[in-house]
Amino acid sequence: MHPYLMQVLATDRIEGWQQQAERSRWIKEARSARPAKPTRPARELVAAALAPLGIRRVQPAQSTAGRTGPADGQRAAAGERRSAGTPVA
């Protein structure tokens, strides 16, 4: 390759790197200038994620005391299993 073409190619690459670095600086400045959003409680995030699936609410977790299952040597029948939420009618 001709030395002149190598010089042009190197110059183009360097300009590309400089432009990319400048864009990164702009993005970093814009992100730091934005006000922080208040965090949403986990319950709201779960509800928002499950809403498109037609699930309105999730049952609260139950304690393991008094539950029977594979740990006690009993297998759970398919009819006894429950879904994680309540489907919308």
Secondary structure as GFF3:
##gff-version 3
##sequence-region A 1 89
A	DSSP	alpha_helix	3	33	.	.	.	ID=ss1
A	DSSP	alpha_helix	42	50	.	.	.	ID=ss2
A	DSSP	three_ten_helix	51	53	.	.	.	ID=ss3
A	DSSP	beta_strand	55	58	.	.	.	ID=ss4
A	DSSP	three_ten_helix	70	72	.	.	.	ID=ss5
A	DSSP	three_ten_helix	78	80	.	.	.	ID=ss6
A	DSSP	beta_strand	85	87	.	.	.	ID=ss7
###
